[in-house]
Amino acid sequence: RLISNLETTREKLIHLVLIGEPGLLDILDSHALRQMGQRVSVRCELGPLSEDETSAYIRHRLSTASAGSPVLFDPGALRIVYRYARGNPRRIDAVCEAALAAAFSAGRKTVGEEAARAAVSKMAQTEAGRTTRLRHRGLLAAGAGCLLAVAVGVFAVHTWRPGTAVAPPPTAASEPEAAAVHIVKKPVPTALPAEEIIPPRAVPPVPETSAAPPAVTSTTLPAPLPTAGSVPETSPPQTHSVQVGAFLLYENAARLVARLAAKGYEARVFEAVDGAGRRWYTVRIGDYPSPADARSQAESFTRAEGMQSIVRPYGKF
C-alpha cells in the first residue's frame, strides 16, 4: 500500500499487477484487506480459452521457454490437449509438461498424438487417485457416524426401562380455574383412555347477585378483535434502487450476488436493455421509497466495501 503511494503530479511511478485464481477477488473484498481492494482500479477475469486460443497460448509458451528452435505440437496433439484442459490454463500447462516429458523420453522433437494421449492418461490417473483418497475419507467419516449412532442407540436401550414415564412439567391446568371462559383452539380427542378419564366434580352453587338472570340476546360469540398479524401492513411505494454493478454476462453478475449475499446483503440481478439493444445484468442491493434513502444506503455501501454504487430509478436501467 505504501509503494502504491509513489506518484508524481501526472502519473503513478509504480503499477502493481495481481494475478491469481477467482478466490483472489474474495480475498481483496474481505474486511482485512479492504484498503488494498479499494486501490484496485482495473479488474479483469479470464474465462476459458477457445481451441484457437489454446493453440496460440501453447505456441507462445514454447517460443518463450525454448532456447533454440521451439518444440512443436502437431494439430492432433493440440486437439487432445484442448479436449482435456477445456481452456483452463493451469490444466493446459500440466498436460503439456507431461506431453513434453513423454516426447523427450521417446527421443522426439515434435509432440504427437501418442505423447499427448500418454500425458492425458497420466493426468487422469493422478486425478483418479486423488478422488479415491477423498472418497475413502468420506467413507471413513460415514462409518464413524454410523458407529456413533449405534453407540447412542445401545445406550438408549440399556438406560430406558418399560413402564417408566417422565413426569410432565406443571402446566396451566394445575392452577385454579379462572372465571373467564377460554376458547381452546387445539382439537380435543373424542375419547380418552380408560386410565385418563377424569370424574366430574361437584360445582358449588354460586350466589345470585341479582333478582333475575341476565337475558341472553345471542348464542353467537363476538368476532375476535383483529390482531397485529391479521392487519395487512402497507409499505410506501419503492421509487429508487442502489446499483453496485452492471455486466454483459449473467455469470459475472451471479458471482457478485453470491459474494454480497455471503456478507449479508440482499442482492439480486436486474435485467435491462440499453438503447443499443444490449442486455445488461445489473446487481442491486435494495429498493427505497425516496432518493435520499437510496443515496444514504449507496454511500454506506461504498464506505464499507470500497466499491462504486449508484442510485437508479426503481425498475429502470
C-alpha positions as CSV (number, residue, x, y, z in Angstrom):
1,R,0.0,0.0,0.0
2,L,2.9,2.4,0.8
3,I,4.6,1.6,-2.5
4,S,1.4,2.5,-4.5
5,N,1.5,6.0,-3.0
6,L,4.7,6.8,-5.0
7,E,3.4,9.1,-7.7
8,T,4.0,12.4,-9.5
9,T,1.5,15.1,-10.4
10,R,0.7,13.3,-13.6
11,E,1.0,9.6,-13.1
12,K,1.9,6.7,-10.7
13,L,5.5,5.7,-10.6
14,I,4.8,2.1,-9.8
15,H,1.9,-0.1,-11.2
16,L,1.2,-3.4,-9.4
17,V,-0.4,-6.3,-11.2
18,L,-2.0,-9.0,-9.0
19,I,-2.7,-12.4,-10.8
20,G,-4.5,-15.3,-9.1
21,E,-7.4,-17.7,-9.1
22,P,-11.0,-16.5,-8.7
23,G,-10.6,-16.7,-4.9
24,L,-8.3,-13.6,-5.1
25,L,-11.4,-11.5,-5.6
26,D,-12.9,-12.7,-2.4
27,I,-9.6,-12.0,-0.5
28,L,-9.5,-8.5,-1.8
29,D,-13.1,-7.9,-0.9
30,S,-12.6,-9.1,2.7
31,H,-12.7,-6.7,5.6
32,A,-9.0,-7.3,6.5
33,L,-7.8,-6.2,3.0
34,R,-10.4,-3.6,2.3
35,Q,-7.8,-0.8,1.9
36,M,-5.9,-2.8,-0.6
37,G,-9.1,-3.7,-2.5
38,Q,-10.1,0.0,-2.7
39,R,-6.9,0.7,-4.6
40,V,-7.6,-1.8,-7.4
41,S,-8.6,0.4,-10.3
42,V,-8.9,-2.3,-13.1
43,R,-10.2,-5.8,-12.6
44,C,-10.2,-8.4,-15.4
45,E,-11.4,-12.0,-15.1
46,L,-10.0,-14.6,-17.6
47,G,-12.6,-17.1,-18.9
48,P,-11.9,-20.5,-20.5
49,L,-9.7,-20.3,-23.7
50,S,-11.1,-21.5,-27.0
51,E,-9.4,-24.1,-29.1
52,D,-7.6,-21.5,-31.2
53,E,-6.6,-19.5,-28.2
54,T,-5.3,-22.7,-26.6
55,S,-3.1,-23.4,-29.6
56,A,-1.8,-19.8,-29.6
57,Y,-1.2,-20.0,-25.9
58,I,0.9,-23.2,-26.2
59,R,2.9,-21.8,-29.1
60,H,3.7,-18.6,-27.2
61,R,4.8,-20.5,-24.1
62,L,7.1,-22.8,-26.2
63,S,8.6,-19.8,-28.0
64,T,9.3,-18.0,-24.7
65,A,10.8,-21.0,-22.9
66,S,12.8,-22.5,-25.7
67,A,16.5,-21.6,-26.0
68,G,16.7,-22.6,-29.7
69,S,14.0,-23.6,-32.1
70,P,10.8,-24.3,-30.2
71,V,9.4,-27.7,-29.8
72,L,6.2,-28.2,-32.0
73,F,2.9,-29.7,-31.1
74,D,1.1,-31.3,-34.1
75,P,-2.6,-30.4,-34.7
76,G,-3.8,-33.7,-33.3
77,A,-1.9,-33.2,-30.1
78,L,-3.3,-29.7,-29.7
79,R,-6.9,-31.0,-30.1
80,I,-6.2,-33.7,-27.4
81,V,-4.8,-31.1,-25.0
82,Y,-7.8,-28.8,-25.6
83,R,-10.4,-31.6,-25.0
84,Y,-8.7,-32.5,-21.7
85,A,-8.0,-29.0,-20.4
86,R,-11.2,-27.3,-21.6
87,G,-9.4,-24.0,-21.9
88,N,-8.1,-23.9,-18.3
89,P,-4.5,-22.5,-18.4
90,R,-3.4,-24.4,-15.4
91,R,-4.5,-27.8,-16.8
92,I,-3.0,-26.8,-20.2
93,D,0.4,-26.2,-18.5
94,A,0.2,-29.5,-16.6
95,V,-0.7,-31.7,-19.5
96,C,1.8,-30.0,-21.9
97,E,4.5,-30.6,-19.4
98,A,3.7,-34.3,-19.2
99,A,3.5,-34.5,-23.0
100,L,6.9,-32.8,-23.4
101,A,8.4,-35.3,-20.9
102,A,6.8,-38.2,-22.9
103,A,8.2,-36.9,-26.2
104,F,11.6,-36.4,-24.7
105,S,11.7,-40.0,-23.4
106,A,10.8,-41.2,-26.9
107,G,13.6,-39.0,-28.4
108,R,11.3,-36.9,-30.5
109,K,11.3,-33.1,-31.1
110,T,7.7,-33.0,-32.0
111,V,4.8,-33.8,-29.6
112,G,2.4,-36.1,-31.4
113,E,-0.9,-37.6,-30.6
114,E,0.7,-40.6,-28.9
115,A,2.6,-38.4,-26.4
116,A,-0.4,-36.2,-25.8
117,R,-2.6,-39.3,-25.1
118,A,0.0,-40.6,-22.7
119,A,0.1,-37.3,-20.9
120,V,-3.7,-37.2,-20.6
121,S,-3.7,-40.8,-19.3
122,K,-1.2,-39.9,-16.7
123,M,-3.1,-36.8,-15.6
124,A,-6.3,-38.8,-15.4
125,Q,-4.7,-41.5,-13.2
126,T,-3.4,-38.8,-10.9
127,E,-6.9,-37.2,-10.6
128,A,-8.5,-40.6,-10.1
129,G,-6.1,-41.4,-7.2
130,R,-6.9,-38.0,-5.6
131,T,-10.6,-38.7,-6.0
132,T,-10.2,-42.2,-4.5
133,R,-8.4,-40.8,-1.4
134,L,-11.2,-38.2,-1.0
135,R,-13.8,-41.0,-1.3
136,H,-12.0,-43.1,1.3
137,R,-12.0,-40.2,3.7
138,G,-15.8,-39.7,3.1
139,L,-16.4,-43.4,3.8
140,L,-14.4,-43.3,7.0
141,A,-16.4,-40.3,8.1
142,A,-19.6,-42.0,7.3
143,G,-18.5,-45.2,9.2
144,A,-17.6,-43.1,12.2
145,G,-21.0,-41.5,12.1
146,C,-22.7,-44.9,11.9
147,L,-20.7,-46.2,14.9
148,L,-21.7,-43.2,16.9
149,A,-25.4,-43.7,16.0
150,V,-25.2,-47.4,17.1
151,A,-23.5,-46.4,20.3
152,V,-26.2,-43.9,21.1
153,G,-28.9,-46.5,20.3
154,V,-27.3,-49.1,22.6
155,F,-27.0,-46.5,25.4
156,A,-30.7,-45.6,25.0
157,V,-31.8,-49.2,25.0
158,H,-29.9,-50.0,28.2
159,T,-30.9,-46.9,30.1
160,W,-34.7,-46.9,29.1
161,R,-37.0,-49.2,31.2
162,P,-40.5,-50.0,30.1
163,G,-43.3,-48.8,32.4
164,T,-41.5,-45.7,33.4
165,A,-42.7,-42.3,32.5
166,V,-41.2,-38.8,33.0
167,A,-43.5,-36.6,35.0
168,P,-44.7,-33.7,32.8
169,P,-43.9,-30.2,33.9
170,P,-46.6,-28.3,35.7
171,T,-49.0,-26.6,33.2
172,A,-51.7,-24.1,33.5
173,A,-54.2,-26.9,34.1
174,S,-52.9,-27.3,37.7
175,E,-53.7,-23.8,38.5
176,P,-57.1,-22.7,39.9
177,E,-59.7,-22.2,37.2
178,A,-60.5,-18.5,36.3
179,A,-63.9,-17.1,36.0
180,A,-63.4,-16.1,32.3
181,V,-64.1,-18.6,29.5
182,H,-61.1,-19.5,27.4
183,I,-61.7,-20.8,23.8
184,V,-59.4,-23.8,23.2
185,K,-58.2,-24.0,19.6
186,K,-56.4,-27.3,19.9
187,P,-58.5,-30.3,18.7
188,V,-60.0,-32.3,21.6
189,P,-60.0,-36.2,21.2
190,T,-63.3,-37.9,21.1
191,A,-62.5,-40.3,23.8
192,L,-59.8,-40.6,26.5
193,P,-58.1,-43.8,27.5
194,A,-59.6,-45.6,30.5
195,E,-56.9,-44.6,32.9
196,E,-57.1,-40.9,31.9
197,I,-60.9,-40.3,32.3
198,I,-61.4,-37.6,34.8
199,P,-64.6,-38.0,37.0
200,P,-66.9,-35.0,37.1
201,R,-66.5,-32.7,40.1
202,A,-69.4,-31.2,42.1
203,V,-69.7,-27.5,41.3
204,P,-70.6,-25.4,44.4
205,P,-73.7,-23.2,44.0
206,V,-72.9,-19.6,43.0
207,P,-74.9,-17.0,45.0
208,E,-77.1,-14.9,42.8
209,T,-76.2,-11.2,42.6
210,S,-79.5,-10.0,41.0
211,A,-83.1,-10.9,41.2
212,A,-83.3,-12.2,37.6
213,P,-80.6,-13.8,35.4
214,P,-79.3,-11.7,32.6
215,A,-81.1,-12.1,29.3
216,V,-79.3,-14.0,26.6
217,T,-79.5,-12.0,23.4
218,S,-77.5,-14.2,21.1
219,T,-75.7,-17.5,21.2
220,T,-73.0,-16.4,18.7
221,L,-69.7,-15.4,20.2
222,P,-68.5,-12.0,19.3
223,A,-65.9,-11.9,16.5
224,P,-62.3,-11.6,17.8
225,L,-60.6,-8.3,17.5
226,P,-58.1,-8.0,14.7
227,T,-54.5,-8.7,15.9
228,A,-51.3,-7.1,14.6
229,G,-50.5,-10.1,12.5
230,S,-54.0,-10.1,10.8
231,V,-53.9,-6.4,9.7
232,P,-52.2,-6.2,6.4
233,E,-49.2,-3.9,6.5
234,T,-48.9,-1.4,3.8
235,S,-45.4,-0.1,2.8
236,P,-44.7,3.1,0.8
237,P,-44.0,2.5,-2.9
238,Q,-40.4,2.0,-3.9
239,T,-39.0,4.6,-6.2
240,H,-35.2,4.1,-6.3
241,S,-32.7,1.3,-6.1
242,V,-29.0,1.0,-5.3
243,Q,-27.0,-0.5,-8.1
244,V,-23.5,-1.8,-7.4
245,G,-22.5,-3.5,-10.7
246,A,-23.5,-4.0,-14.4
247,F,-22.3,-6.9,-16.6
248,L,-22.9,-8.2,-20.0
249,L,-22.6,-11.8,-18.8
250,Y,-25.0,-13.2,-16.3
251,E,-22.3,-15.4,-14.7
252,N,-20.4,-12.3,-13.6
253,A,-23.5,-10.8,-12.0
254,A,-24.4,-14.0,-10.3
255,R,-20.9,-14.3,-8.9
256,L,-21.1,-10.8,-7.4
257,V,-24.6,-11.5,-5.9
258,A,-23.1,-14.6,-4.2
259,R,-20.2,-12.6,-2.7
260,L,-22.6,-9.9,-1.4
261,A,-25.1,-12.4,-0.1
262,A,-22.3,-14.1,1.9
263,K,-21.7,-10.7,3.6
264,G,-25.4,-10.3,4.5
265,Y,-26.6,-8.1,1.6
266,E,-29.9,-8.8,-0.1
267,A,-28.5,-8.6,-3.6
268,R,-30.4,-9.5,-6.8
269,V,-29.9,-9.4,-10.5
270,F,-32.0,-7.0,-12.6
271,E,-32.0,-7.3,-16.4
272,A,-32.2,-4.3,-18.6
273,V,-31.7,-3.5,-22.3
274,D,-29.9,-0.3,-23.3
275,G,-30.5,1.9,-26.3
276,A,-28.2,-0.2,-28.5
277,G,-30.2,-3.3,-27.8
278,R,-27.6,-4.9,-25.5
279,R,-28.8,-6.8,-22.5
280,W,-27.3,-5.9,-19.2
281,Y,-27.4,-7.8,-15.9
282,T,-27.2,-5.3,-13.1
283,V,-26.7,-6.1,-9.4
284,R,-28.9,-4.2,-6.9
285,I,-28.8,-4.4,-3.2
286,G,-32.0,-2.6,-2.1
287,D,-35.1,-0.6,-3.1
288,Y,-36.1,2.5,-1.2
289,P,-39.1,4.9,-1.2
290,S,-37.1,8.1,-1.8
291,P,-33.8,9.2,-3.5
292,A,-32.4,10.3,-0.1
293,D,-32.8,6.9,1.5
294,A,-31.2,5.2,-1.6
295,R,-28.4,7.7,-1.7
296,S,-27.7,7.1,2.1
297,Q,-27.5,3.3,1.6
298,A,-25.2,3.7,-1.5
299,E,-22.8,5.9,0.4
300,S,-22.7,3.5,3.4
301,F,-22.1,0.5,1.0
302,T,-19.2,2.4,-0.8
303,R,-17.6,3.3,2.5
304,A,-17.9,-0.3,3.9
305,E,-16.9,-2.3,0.7
306,G,-14.9,0.2,-1.3
307,M,-17.0,-0.5,-4.4
308,Q,-18.7,2.0,-6.6
309,S,-22.5,2.4,-6.3
310,I,-25.1,4.5,-8.0
311,V,-28.8,5.3,-7.4
312,R,-31.2,4.2,-10.2
313,P,-35.0,4.6,-10.6
314,Y,-36.8,1.6,-9.4
315,G,-37.4,-1.0,-12.2
316,K,-35.5,1.1,-14.7
317,F,-31.9,1.0,-16.1
